[in-house]
Amino acid sequence: MSAWVRHLEWKREQILAQHREGMSLDRLCAVYEVPPDVLRACLARWEPEVTSEAG
């Protein structure tokens, strides 16, 4: 597991809630200081139905 993913894992529920509430991927990346590809991969693993709807 990469350091980026470990960095995000402890905030998983908060990130998912913010994403469900409509916070953009760009904004989430800025808040959690991670590259978009890393956050996108985490979201897909944590909640695939949300990321598939988001396109």
mmCIF file as Biopython writes it, N, C-alpha, C and O atoms, coordinates in Angstrom:
data_model
#
loop_
_atom_site.group_PDB
_atom_site.id
_atom_site.type_symbol
_atom_site.label_atom_id
_atom_site.label_alt_id
_atom_site.label_comp_id
_atom_site.label_asym_id
_atom_site.label_entity_id
_atom_site.label_seq_id
_atom_site.pdbx_PDB_ins_code
_atom_site.Cartn_x
_atom_site.Cartn_y
_atom_site.Cartn_z
_atom_site.occupancy
_atom_site.B_iso_or_equiv
_atom_site.auth_seq_id
_atom_site.auth_asym_id
_atom_site.pdbx_PDB_model_num
ATOM 1   N N  . MET A ? 1  ? 0.848   -1.178 0.000   1.0 0.0 1  A 1 
ATOM 2   C CA . MET A ? 1  ? 0.000   0.000  0.000   1.0 0.0 1  A 1 
ATOM 3   C C  . MET A ? 1  ? 0.894   1.242  0.000   1.0 0.0 1  A 1 
ATOM 4   O O  . MET A ? 1  ? 1.819   1.362  0.804   1.0 0.0 1  A 1 
ATOM 5   N N  . SER A ? 2  ? 0.601   2.143  -0.903  1.0 0.0 2  A 1 
ATOM 6   C CA . SER A ? 2  ? 1.434   3.340  -1.012  1.0 0.0 2  A 1 
ATOM 7   C C  . SER A ? 2  ? 1.212   4.284  0.170   1.0 0.0 2  A 1 
ATOM 8   O O  . SER A ? 2  ? 0.204   4.205  0.872   1.0 0.0 2  A 1 
ATOM 9   N N  . ALA A ? 3  ? 2.150   5.151  0.363   1.0 0.0 3  A 1 
ATOM 10  C CA . ALA A ? 3  ? 2.034   6.147  1.434   1.0 0.0 3  A 1 
ATOM 11  C C  . ALA A ? 3  ? 0.811   7.033  1.209   1.0 0.0 3  A 1 
ATOM 12  O O  . ALA A ? 3  ? 0.153   7.436  2.169   1.0 0.0 3  A 1 
ATOM 13  N N  . TRP A ? 4  ? 0.501   7.339  -0.055  1.0 0.0 4  A 1 
ATOM 14  C CA . TRP A ? 4  ? -0.676  8.162  -0.354  1.0 0.0 4  A 1 
ATOM 15  C C  . TRP A ? 4  ? -1.950  7.472  0.116   1.0 0.0 4  A 1 
ATOM 16  O O  . TRP A ? 4  ? -2.810  8.094  0.739   1.0 0.0 4  A 1 
ATOM 17  N N  . VAL A ? 5  ? -2.062  6.176  -0.188  1.0 0.0 5  A 1 
ATOM 18  C CA . VAL A ? 5  ? -3.270  5.434  0.184   1.0 0.0 5  A 1 
ATOM 19  C C  . VAL A ? 5  ? -3.376  5.338  1.703   1.0 0.0 5  A 1 
ATOM 20  O O  . VAL A ? 5  ? -4.460  5.513  2.259   1.0 0.0 5  A 1 
ATOM 21  N N  . ARG A ? 6  ? -2.273  5.064  2.373   1.0 0.0 6  A 1 
ATOM 22  C CA . ARG A ? 6  ? -2.292  5.030  3.846   1.0 0.0 6  A 1 
ATOM 23  C C  . ARG A ? 6  ? -2.712  6.387  4.404   1.0 0.0 6  A 1 
ATOM 24  O O  . ARG A ? 6  ? -3.428  6.465  5.402   1.0 0.0 6  A 1 
ATOM 25  N N  . HIS A ? 7  ? -2.262  7.441  3.756   1.0 0.0 7  A 1 
ATOM 26  C CA . HIS A ? 7  ? -2.617  8.801  4.166   1.0 0.0 7  A 1 
ATOM 27  C C  . HIS A ? 7  ? -4.135  9.006  4.100   1.0 0.0 7  A 1 
ATOM 28  O O  . HIS A ? 7  ? -4.710  9.696  4.942   1.0 0.0 7  A 1 
ATOM 29  N N  . LEU A ? 8  ? -4.772  8.406  3.104   1.0 0.0 8  A 1 
ATOM 30  C CA . LEU A ? 8  ? -6.207  8.587  2.913   1.0 0.0 8  A 1 
ATOM 31  C C  . LEU A ? 8  ? -7.061  7.621  3.723   1.0 0.0 8  A 1 
ATOM 32  O O  . LEU A ? 8  ? -8.174  7.972  4.115   1.0 0.0 8  A 1 
ATOM 33  N N  . GLU A ? 9  ? -6.577  6.436  3.979   1.0 0.0 9  A 1 
ATOM 34  C CA . GLU A ? 9  ? -7.387  5.396  4.625   1.0 0.0 9  A 1 
ATOM 35  C C  . GLU A ? 9  ? -8.010  5.853  5.941   1.0 0.0 9  A 1 
ATOM 36  O O  . GLU A ? 9  ? -9.167  5.534  6.213   1.0 0.0 9  A 1 
ATOM 37  N N  . TRP A ? 10 ? -7.275  6.583  6.750   1.0 0.0 10 A 1 
ATOM 38  C CA . TRP A ? 10 ? -7.806  6.970  8.047   1.0 0.0 10 A 1 
ATOM 39  C C  . TRP A ? 10 ? -8.893  8.042  7.926   1.0 0.0 10 A 1 
ATOM 40  O O  . TRP A ? 10 ? -9.618  8.297  8.888   1.0 0.0 10 A 1 
ATOM 41  N N  . LYS A ? 11 ? -9.010  8.663  6.764   1.0 0.0 11 A 1 
ATOM 42  C CA . LYS A ? 11 ? -10.045 9.671  6.510   1.0 0.0 11 A 1 
ATOM 43  C C  . LYS A ? 11 ? -11.129 9.149  5.573   1.0 0.0 11 A 1 
ATOM 44  O O  . LYS A ? 11 ? -11.931 9.927  5.057   1.0 0.0 11 A 1 
ATOM 45  N N  . ARG A ? 12 ? -11.155 7.857  5.356   1.0 0.0 12 A 1 
ATOM 46  C CA . ARG A ? 12 ? -12.030 7.245  4.359   1.0 0.0 12 A 1 
ATOM 47  C C  . ARG A ? 12 ? -13.486 7.688  4.473   1.0 0.0 12 A 1 
ATOM 48  O O  . ARG A ? 12 ? -14.061 8.160  3.492   1.0 0.0 12 A 1 
ATOM 49  N N  . GLU A ? 13 ? -14.089 7.544  5.645   1.0 0.0 13 A 1 
ATOM 50  C CA . GLU A ? 13 ? -15.511 7.870  5.791   1.0 0.0 13 A 1 
ATOM 51  C C  . GLU A ? 13 ? -15.778 9.349  5.544   1.0 0.0 13 A 1 
ATOM 52  O O  . GLU A ? 13 ? -16.789 9.708  4.940   1.0 0.0 13 A 1 
ATOM 53  N N  . GLN A ? 14 ? -14.887 10.195 6.003   1.0 0.0 14 A 1 
ATOM 54  C CA . GLN A ? 14 ? -15.049 11.634 5.790   1.0 0.0 14 A 1 
ATOM 55  C C  . GLN A ? 14 ? -14.956 11.965 4.302   1.0 0.0 14 A 1 
ATOM 56  O O  . GLN A ? 14 ? -15.757 12.743 3.784   1.0 0.0 14 A 1 
ATOM 57  N N  . ILE A ? 15 ? -13.994 11.383 3.628   1.0 0.0 15 A 1 
ATOM 58  C CA . ILE A ? 15 ? -13.825 11.623 2.193   1.0 0.0 15 A 1 
ATOM 59  C C  . ILE A ? 15 ? -15.047 11.135 1.423   1.0 0.0 15 A 1 
ATOM 60  O O  . ILE A ? 15 ? -15.547 11.836 0.543   1.0 0.0 15 A 1 
ATOM 61  N N  . LEU A ? 16 ? -15.529 9.943  1.747   1.0 0.0 16 A 1 
ATOM 62  C CA . LEU A ? 16 ? -16.715 9.414  1.070   1.0 0.0 16 A 1 
ATOM 63  C C  . LEU A ? 16 ? -17.928 10.310 1.298   1.0 0.0 16 A 1 
ATOM 64  O O  . LEU A ? 16 ? -18.685 10.576 0.364   1.0 0.0 16 A 1 
ATOM 65  N N  . ALA A ? 17 ? -18.116 10.772 2.516   1.0 0.0 17 A 1 
ATOM 66  C CA . ALA A ? 17 ? -19.250 11.652 2.816   1.0 0.0 17 A 1 
ATOM 67  C C  . ALA A ? 17 ? -19.150 12.950 2.018   1.0 0.0 17 A 1 
ATOM 68  O O  . ALA A ? 17 ? -20.141 13.414 1.453   1.0 0.0 17 A 1 
ATOM 69  N N  . GLN A ? 18 ? -17.969 13.525 1.974   1.0 0.0 18 A 1 
ATOM 70  C CA . GLN A ? 18 ? -17.781 14.775 1.235   1.0 0.0 18 A 1 
ATOM 71  C C  . GLN A ? 18 ? -18.005 14.559 -0.262  1.0 0.0 18 A 1 
ATOM 72  O O  . GLN A ? 18 ? -18.590 15.408 -0.935  1.0 0.0 18 A 1 
ATOM 73  N N  . HIS A ? 19 ? -17.546 13.438 -0.772  1.0 0.0 19 A 1 
ATOM 74  C CA . HIS A ? 19 ? -17.734 13.127 -2.191  1.0 0.0 19 A 1 
ATOM 75  C C  . HIS A ? 19 ? -19.212 12.931 -2.501  1.0 0.0 19 A 1 
ATOM 76  O O  . HIS A ? 19 ? -19.705 13.431 -3.512  1.0 0.0 19 A 1 
ATOM 77  N N  . ARG A ? 20 ? -19.919 12.210 -1.643  1.0 0.0 20 A 1 
ATOM 78  C CA . ARG A ? 20 ? -21.366 11.997 -1.823  1.0 0.0 20 A 1 
ATOM 79  C C  . ARG A ? 20 ? -22.138 13.314 -1.780  1.0 0.0 20 A 1 
ATOM 80  O O  . ARG A ? 20 ? -23.151 13.474 -2.461  1.0 0.0 20 A 1 
ATOM 81  N N  . GLU A ? 21 ? -21.647 14.254 -0.972  1.0 0.0 21 A 1 
ATOM 82  C CA . GLU A ? 21 ? -22.315 15.558 -0.845  1.0 0.0 21 A 1 
ATOM 83  C C  . GLU A ? 21 ? -21.999 16.487 -2.014  1.0 0.0 21 A 1 
ATOM 84  O O  . GLU A ? 21 ? -22.534 17.593 -2.091  1.0 0.0 21 A 1 
ATOM 85  N N  . GLY A ? 22 ? -21.139 16.046 -2.916  1.0 0.0 22 A 1 
ATOM 86  C CA . GLY A ? 22 ? -20.889 16.803 -4.127  1.0 0.0 22 A 1 
ATOM 87  C C  . GLY A ? 22 ? -19.558 17.521 -4.204  1.0 0.0 22 A 1 
ATOM 88  O O  . GLY A ? 22 ? -19.320 18.265 -5.155  1.0 0.0 22 A 1 
ATOM 89  N N  . MET A ? 23 ? -18.685 17.319 -3.232  1.0 0.0 23 A 1 
ATOM 90  C CA . MET A ? 23 ? -17.371 17.949 -3.317  1.0 0.0 23 A 1 
ATOM 91  C C  . MET A ? 23 ? -16.617 17.347 -4.507  1.0 0.0 23 A 1 
ATOM 92  O O  . MET A ? 23 ? -16.564 16.129 -4.672  1.0 0.0 23 A 1 
ATOM 93  N N  . SER A ? 24 ? -16.045 18.213 -5.321  1.0 0.0 24 A 1 
ATOM 94  C CA . SER A ? 24 ? -15.359 17.744 -6.532  1.0 0.0 24 A 1 
ATOM 95  C C  . SER A ? 24 ? -14.074 16.999 -6.203  1.0 0.0 24 A 1 
ATOM 96  O O  . SER A ? 24 ? -13.486 17.162 -5.133  1.0 0.0 24 A 1 
ATOM 97  N N  . LEU A ? 25 ? -13.663 16.184 -7.152  1.0 0.0 25 A 1 
ATOM 98  C CA . LEU A ? 25 ? -12.411 15.454 -7.009  1.0 0.0 25 A 1 
ATOM 99  C C  . LEU A ? 25 ? -11.237 16.435 -6.855  1.0 0.0 25 A 1 
ATOM 100 O O  . LEU A ? 25 ? -10.345 16.217 -6.035  1.0 0.0 25 A 1 
ATOM 101 N N  . ASP A ? 26 ? -11.246 17.504 -7.640  1.0 0.0 26 A 1 
ATOM 102 C CA . ASP A ? 26 ? -10.166 18.493 -7.543  1.0 0.0 26 A 1 
ATOM 103 C C  . ASP A ? 26 ? -10.099 19.109 -6.149  1.0 0.0 26 A 1 
ATOM 104 O O  . ASP A ? 26 ? -9.016  19.279 -5.589  1.0 0.0 26 A 1 
ATOM 105 N N  . ARG A ? 27 ? -11.264 19.443 -5.595  1.0 0.0 27 A 1 
ATOM 106 C CA . ARG A ? 27 ? -11.287 20.043 -4.257  1.0 0.0 27 A 1 
ATOM 107 C C  . ARG A ? 27 ? -10.820 19.046 -3.203  1.0 0.0 27 A 1 
ATOM 108 O O  . ARG A ? 27 ? -10.044 19.398 -2.315  1.0 0.0 27 A 1 
ATOM 109 N N  . LEU A ? 28 ? -11.291 17.802 -3.297  1.0 0.0 28 A 1 
ATOM 110 C CA . LEU A ? 28 ? -10.856 16.771 -2.350  1.0 0.0 28 A 1 
ATOM 111 C C  . LEU A ? 28 ? -9.344  16.567 -2.425  1.0 0.0 28 A 1 
ATOM 112 O O  . LEU A ? 28 ? -8.687  16.404 -1.397  1.0 0.0 28 A 1 
ATOM 113 N N  . CYS A ? 29 ? -8.801  16.576 -3.619  1.0 0.0 29 A 1 
ATOM 114 C CA . CYS A ? 29 ? -7.347  16.419 -3.789  1.0 0.0 29 A 1 
ATOM 115 C C  . CYS A ? 29 ? -6.600  17.563 -3.123  1.0 0.0 29 A 1 
ATOM 116 O O  . CYS A ? 29 ? -5.560  17.355 -2.496  1.0 0.0 29 A 1 
ATOM 117 N N  . ALA A ? 30 ? -7.129  18.762 -3.259  1.0 0.0 30 A 1 
ATOM 118 C CA . ALA A ? 30 ? -6.490  19.918 -2.627  1.0 0.0 30 A 1 
ATOM 119 C C  . ALA A ? 30 ? -6.567  19.822 -1.106  1.0 0.0 30 A 1 
ATOM 120 O O  . ALA A ? 30 ? -5.587  20.097 -0.413  1.0 0.0 30 A 1 
ATOM 121 N N  . VAL A ? 31 ? -7.726  19.432 -0.592  1.0 0.0 31 A 1 
ATOM 122 C CA . VAL A ? 31 ? -7.911  19.335 0.858   1.0 0.0 31 A 1 
ATOM 123 C C  . VAL A ? 31 ? -7.000  18.270 1.462   1.0 0.0 31 A 1 
ATOM 124 O O  . VAL A ? 31 ? -6.360  18.506 2.486   1.0 0.0 31 A 1 
ATOM 125 N N  . TYR A ? 32 ? -6.939  17.095 0.827   1.0 0.0 32 A 1 
ATOM 126 C CA . TYR A ? 32 ? -6.172  15.979 1.385   1.0 0.0 32 A 1 
ATOM 127 C C  . TYR A ? 32 ? -4.755  15.875 0.834   1.0 0.0 32 A 1 
ATOM 128 O O  . TYR A ? 32 ? -3.999  14.976 1.204   1.0 0.0 32 A 1 
ATOM 129 N N  . GLU A ? 33 ? -4.404  16.796 -0.049  1.0 0.0 33 A 1 
ATOM 130 C CA . GLU A ? 33 ? -3.044  16.897 -0.587  1.0 0.0 33 A 1 
ATOM 131 C C  . GLU A ? 33 ? -2.548  15.598 -1.212  1.0 0.0 33 A 1 
ATOM 132 O O  . GLU A ? 33 ? -1.478  15.089 -0.877  1.0 0.0 33 A 1 
ATOM 133 N N  . VAL A ? 34 ? -3.366  15.079 -2.134  1.0 0.0 34 A 1 
ATOM 134 C CA . VAL A ? 34 ? -3.002  13.863 -2.865  1.0 0.0 34 A 1 
ATOM 135 C C  . VAL A ? 34 ? -3.262  14.070 -4.357  1.0 0.0 34 A 1 
ATOM 136 O O  . VAL A ? 34 ? -4.116  14.874 -4.732  1.0 0.0 34 A 1 
ATOM 137 N N  . PRO A ? 35 ? -2.532  13.348 -5.207  1.0 0.0 35 A 1 
ATOM 138 C CA . PRO A ? 35 ? -2.761  13.444 -6.648  1.0 0.0 35 A 1 
ATOM 139 C C  . PRO A ? 35 ? -4.137  12.885 -7.025  1.0 0.0 35 A 1 
ATOM 140 O O  . PRO A ? 35 ? -4.618  11.951 -6.383  1.0 0.0 35 A 1 
ATOM 141 N N  . PRO A ? 36 ? -4.771  13.444 -8.052  1.0 0.0 36 A 1 
ATOM 142 C CA . PRO A ? 36 ? -6.101  12.991 -8.470  1.0 0.0 36 A 1 
ATOM 143 C C  . PRO A ? 36 ? -6.178  11.503 -8.797  1.0 0.0 36 A 1 
ATOM 144 O O  . PRO A ? 36 ? -7.167  10.852 -8.457  1.0 0.0 36 A 1 
ATOM 145 N N  . ASP A ? 37 ? -5.151  10.948 -9.453  1.0 0.0 37 A 1 
ATOM 146 C CA . ASP A ? 37 ? -5.204  9.536  -9.820  1.0 0.0 37 A 1 
ATOM 147 C C  . ASP A ? 37 ? -5.245  8.637  -8.582  1.0 0.0 37 A 1 
ATOM 148 O O  . ASP A ? 37 ? -5.885  7.585  -8.597  1.0 0.0 37 A 1 
ATOM 149 N N  . VAL A ? 38 ? -4.568  9.046  -7.521  1.0 0.0 38 A 1 
ATOM 150 C CA . VAL A ? 38 ? -4.567  8.255  -6.282  1.0 0.0 38 A 1 
ATOM 151 C C  . VAL A ? 38 ? -5.938  8.311  -5.623  1.0 0.0 38 A 1 
ATOM 152 O O  . VAL A ? 38 ? -6.482  7.283  -5.222  1.0 0.0 38 A 1 
ATOM 153 N N  . LEU A ? 39 ? -6.491  9.507  -5.514  1.0 0.0 39 A 1 
ATOM 154 C CA . LEU A ? 39 ? -7.803  9.637  -4.879  1.0 0.0 39 A 1 
ATOM 155 C C  . LEU A ? 39 ? -8.884  8.945  -5.708  1.0 0.0 39 A 1 
ATOM 156 O O  . LEU A ? 39 ? -9.772  8.296  -5.156  1.0 0.0 39 A 1 
ATOM 157 N N  . ARG A ? 40 ? -8.810  9.081  -7.020  1.0 0.0 40 A 1 
ATOM 158 C CA . ARG A ? 40 ? -9.783  8.416  -7.897  1.0 0.0 40 A 1 
ATOM 159 C C  . ARG A ? 40 ? -9.734  6.898  -7.689  1.0 0.0 40 A 1 
ATOM 160 O O  . ARG A ? 40 ? -10.778 6.249  -7.624  1.0 0.0 40 A 1 
ATOM 161 N N  . ALA A ? 41 ? -8.544  6.338  -7.586  1.0 0.0 41 A 1 
ATOM 162 C CA . ALA A ? 41 ? -8.399  4.890  -7.373  1.0 0.0 41 A 1 
ATOM 163 C C  . ALA A ? 41 ? -8.965  4.476  -6.013  1.0 0.0 41 A 1 
ATOM 164 O O  . ALA A ? 41 ? -9.622  3.441  -5.899  1.0 0.0 41 A 1 
ATOM 165 N N  . CYS A ? 42 ? -8.710  5.283  -4.990  1.0 0.0 42 A 1 
ATOM 166 C CA . CYS A ? 42 ? -9.253  4.968  -3.663  1.0 0.0 42 A 1 
ATOM 167 C C  . CYS A ? 42 ? -10.771 5.023  -3.681  1.0 0.0 42 A 1 
ATOM 168 O O  . CYS A ? 42 ? -11.423 4.122  -3.153  1.0 0.0 42 A 1 
ATOM 169 N N  . LEU A ? 43 ? -11.345 6.058  -4.275  1.0 0.0 43 A 1 
ATOM 170 C CA . LEU A ? 43 ? -12.801 6.165  -4.346  1.0 0.0 43 A 1 
ATOM 171 C C  . LEU A ? 43 ? -13.405 4.984  -5.096  1.0 0.0 43 A 1 
ATOM 172 O O  . LEU A ? 43 ? -14.444 4.458  -4.696  1.0 0.0 43 A 1 
ATOM 173 N N  . ALA A ? 44 ? -12.765 4.570  -6.170  1.0 0.0 44 A 1 
ATOM 174 C CA . ALA A ? 44 ? -13.264 3.436  -6.946  1.0 0.0 44 A 1 
ATOM 175 C C  . ALA A ? 44 ? -13.236 2.157  -6.118  1.0 0.0 44 A 1 
ATOM 176 O O  . ALA A ? 44 ? -14.140 1.328  -6.229  1.0 0.0 44 A 1 
ATOM 177 N N  . ARG A ? 45 ? -12.225 1.992  -5.302  1.0 0.0 45 A 1 
ATOM 178 C CA . ARG A ? 45 ? -12.122 0.800  -4.473  1.0 0.0 45 A 1 
ATOM 179 C C  . ARG A ? 45 ? -13.104 0.858  -3.301  1.0 0.0 45 A 1 
ATOM 180 O O  . ARG A ? 45 ? -13.714 -0.152 -2.949  1.0 0.0 45 A 1 
ATOM 181 N N  . TRP A ? 46 ? -13.254 2.029  -2.706  1.0 0.0 46 A 1 
ATOM 182 C CA . TRP A ? 46 ? -14.123 2.171  -1.546  1.0 0.0 46 A 1 
ATOM 183 C C  . TRP A ? 46 ? -15.598 2.132  -1.900  1.0 0.0 46 A 1 
ATOM 184 O O  . TRP A ? 46 ? -16.404 1.565  -1.162  1.0 0.0 46 A 1 
ATOM 185 N N  . GLU A ? 47 ? -15.952 2.731  -3.024  1.0 0.0 47 A 1 
ATOM 186 C CA . GLU A ? 47 ? -17.359 2.872  -3.374  1.0 0.0 47 A 1 
ATOM 187 C C  . GLU A ? 47 ? -17.506 2.928  -4.888  1.0 0.0 47 A 1 
ATOM 188 O O  . GLU A ? 47 ? -17.743 4.001  -5.442  1.0 0.0 47 A 1 
ATOM 189 N N  . PRO A ? 48 ? -17.372 1.803  -5.559  1.0 0.0 48 A 1 
ATOM 190 C CA . PRO A ? 48 ? -17.345 1.783  -7.020  1.0 0.0 48 A 1 
ATOM 191 C C  . PRO A ? 48 ? -18.597 2.368  -7.686  1.0 0.0 48 A 1 
ATOM 192 O O  . PRO A ? 48 ? -18.503 2.955  -8.763  1.0 0.0 48 A 1 
ATOM 193 N N  . GLU A ? 49 ? -19.757 2.214  -7.061  1.0 0.0 49 A 1 
ATOM 194 C CA . GLU A ? 49 ? -20.973 2.732  -7.701  1.0 0.0 49 A 1 
ATOM 195 C C  . GLU A ? 49 ? -20.983 4.254  -7.758  1.0 0.0 49 A 1 
ATOM 196 O O  . GLU A ? 49 ? -21.581 4.822  -8.673  1.0 0.0 49 A 1 
ATOM 197 N N  . VAL A ? 50 ? -20.351 4.921  -6.828  1.0 0.0 50 A 1 
ATOM 198 C CA . VAL A ? 50 ? -20.301 6.381  -6.835  1.0 0.0 50 A 1 
ATOM 199 C C  . VAL A ? 50 ? -19.384 6.873  -7.943  1.0 0.0 50 A 1 
ATOM 200 O O  . VAL A ? 50 ? -19.749 7.785  -8.685  1.0 0.0 50 A 1 
ATOM 201 N N  . THR A ? 51 ? -18.205 6.288  -8.069  1.0 0.0 51 A 1 
ATOM 202 C CA . THR A ? 51 ? -17.259 6.758  -9.078  1.0 0.0 51 A 1 
ATOM 203 C C  . THR A ? 51 ? -17.744 6.411  -10.488 1.0 0.0 51 A 1 
ATOM 204 O O  . THR A ? 51 ? -17.443 7.147  -11.428 1.0 0.0 51 A 1 
ATOM 205 N N  . SER A ? 52 ? -18.478 5.324  -10.661 1.0 0.0 52 A 1 
ATOM 206 C CA . SER A ? 52 ? -18.972 5.007  -11.984 1.0 0.0 52 A 1 
ATOM 207 C C  . SER A ? 52 ? -20.066 6.000  -12.398 1.0 0.0 52 A 1 
ATOM 208 O O  . SER A ? 52 ? -20.188 6.331  -13.577 1.0 0.0 52 A 1 
ATOM 209 N N  . GLU A ? 53 ? -20.862 6.475  -11.429 1.0 0.0 53 A 1 
ATOM 210 C CA . GLU A ? 53 ? -21.880 7.484  -11.718 1.0 0.0 53 A 1 
ATOM 211 C C  . GLU A ? 53 ? -21.251 8.824  -11.995 1.0 0.0 53 A 1 
ATOM 212 O O  . GLU A ? 53 ? -21.762 9.596  -12.807 1.0 0.0 53 A 1 
ATOM 213 N N  . ALA A ? 54 ? -20.135 9.117  -11.324 1.0 0.0 54 A 1 
ATOM 214 C CA . ALA A ? 54 ? -19.480 10.410 -11.488 1.0 0.0 54 A 1 
ATOM 215 C C  . ALA A ? 54 ? -18.735 10.496 -12.812 1.0 0.0 54 A 1 
ATOM 216 O O  . ALA A ? 54 ? -18.380 11.585 -13.262 1.0 0.0 54 A 1 
ATOM 217 N N  . GLY A ? 55 ? -18.500 9.343  -13.434 1.0 0.0 55 A 1 
ATOM 218 C CA . GLY A ? 55 ? -17.863 9.337  -14.746 1.0 0.0 55 A 1 
ATOM 219 C C  . GLY A ? 55 ? -16.403 9.487  -14.644 1.0 0.0 55 A 1 
ATOM 220 O O  . GLY A ? 55 ? -15.711 9.502  -15.663 1.0 0.0 55 A 1 
#
